[in-house]
């Protein structure tokens, strides 16, 4: 390939716009598609538009955007529609700018939105607030491409003035609005969609998705490290292929290193869905909905495409972005970029005694976590009491959970959770959606305090620990991301994940599931740094 990104490439051209495949030659001139010529014969390889993750929080990969790009391009991903609300909840606009600037350092196309809900609710402590005035300033910027997921659906339904101003700002600037409306149905859903909100990635059932599709919403089929909706929603590919996109939402480094959108393409094709429908969900539909300048193998487009060996195994041989070969045979060709750490972390070490819960009633409410799902249920249980205090009961999987304010010295909030199945030790993380306080679960107060204090020492990270062993992944960038190479981050994450499983946890992704136990906009029962929260009533509730 020439330095000016000009070359020709022969293969079977997969034209998603015209819905056809033909032998031909792609001519690239200075990073643009200068010509696509149909020929009698061509190389047996297939050339097609690169993949797009239609909704992802880059922070969940635990590396900055420049390093995320290096991890994603070997899988054929050329672009993401990215909501930076994780770092925005910690650092505000400074965090958004950090992500955008890091994204510019790699040969990859990041399309960042303005986080609509920072903080997600007023019932937790966050590091920043983005009000309607801040959203207006962001919407006016050329490097902000849409209004990110409107999680405050109660605010939409109740015509909250601040929420309405944010929606109006997006409309006035002609930018799409992403949705987040789990279990919203009927007249409430009609009002939510009527506010101009065009997508949803929170469908838990195909019936919920069909209702939203009838009202004109685009459905993002999500398959991340914790929330997995592919199997439930993929039958929609036969019904509404033009209304679907693929997304990860949250993708941990150990999963990202194994594959990305390409894995969803393979799974859909293996189940017999039509090639063109599947590939459009992986690229074209996102380009059209979000008005992205990602090439679709048309004359005049940016030369953003991939080369695969065949349409069965779909092994990505090469990835190109603006005519630059950025990956070949599973290896990124981009150099690593040096990034700086920014943070907002002021929690103070705690003692185990601060986690004591005095017994005051016959039953307690327990958060019931579900594997592969962001939703929780509420169960009632008789607690285990020792010396007048409620403690973790490993025999019944009733474990103490703690959320500690990371932005200032504060008393921890304590609740109980079922589903983690730990038999010893504790796990903790400063990746705790959406305000990213410290969340921990463990078998004893001493184990939990030990885990929390390790994260306070590193000013963020993920840890699995007991009295005799620990595995720690420091995350010095806002308590969310590492500055290490992606493969190293994946290895460190795997060590912590493996130790959590050795402690007895049966969840597929213990840390990812734990990170959502403080997310107050996903039903049913959650724990914020201020207390136990009933999402259905949208208010605090007592432990008893």
Secondary structure, 3 states (H helix, E strand, C coil): CCCCCCEEEEEEEEECCCCEEEEEEEEEECCEEEEEEECCCCCCCEEEECEEEEEECHHHHCECHHHHHHHHHHHCEEEEEEECHHHHHHHCHHHHHHHHHHHCCCCCEEEEEECCCCCCCCCCCCCCCCCHHHHHHHHCCCCCCCEEEECCHHHHHCCCHHHHHHHHHHHHCCCCEEECCCCCCHHHHHHHHHCCCCEECCCCCHHHHHHHHHCCCEEEEEECCCCECHHHHCCHHHHCHHHEEEECECCCHHHHCCCCHHHHHHHHHHCCCCHHHHHHHHHHHHHHHHCCCCCCCCCCCECCEEEECCCCCCCEEEEEECCEEEEECCEECCCCCCCCCCCCCCCCCCCHHHHCEECCCCCEEEEEECCCCCCEEEEEECCEEECCEEECECCCCEEEEEEECCCCCCCCEEEEEECCCCCCCEEEECCCCCCCCEEEEECCHHHHHHHHHHHHHHCCEEEEECCCCEEEEECCECCCEECCCHHHHHHHHHHHHHHHHHCCCCCCCHHHHHHCCCCCCCCCEEEECCEEEECCCCEECCCC
